[in-house]
Amino acid sequence: MSTENYLNHPNFGLLFRVCIAGEGQELFATLYAHRLFFIVRNDRSGLSFEPIGRVESKQIIEQRLRLIRRTGHQTEYEHLQKTYKQTF
């Protein structure tokens, strides 16, 4: 079973999910360049894309890594750690 999630952004094309960024929010990045990041919110009005910078996206991933490490989900931690190293 694949845990990869993709979205099609109206202007930037295919995005892949990097990690959960909070309640009802996920961090996505452009598939090929890994240079543009978006917080994607899914609520009653639909999907919304908020562009964010590399520094903020790096902080979100680091926070998620700390949380996962504390909860003991080793497989998820290793996957996100690999993505982190490839991206930053």
Secondary structure, DSSP 8 states (H G I E B T S, - for coil): -----EEEETTTEEEEEEEEEETTEEEEEETTT---EEEEEEETTEEEEEEE-HHHHHHHHHHHHHHHHHHT-HHHHHHHHHHHHHH-
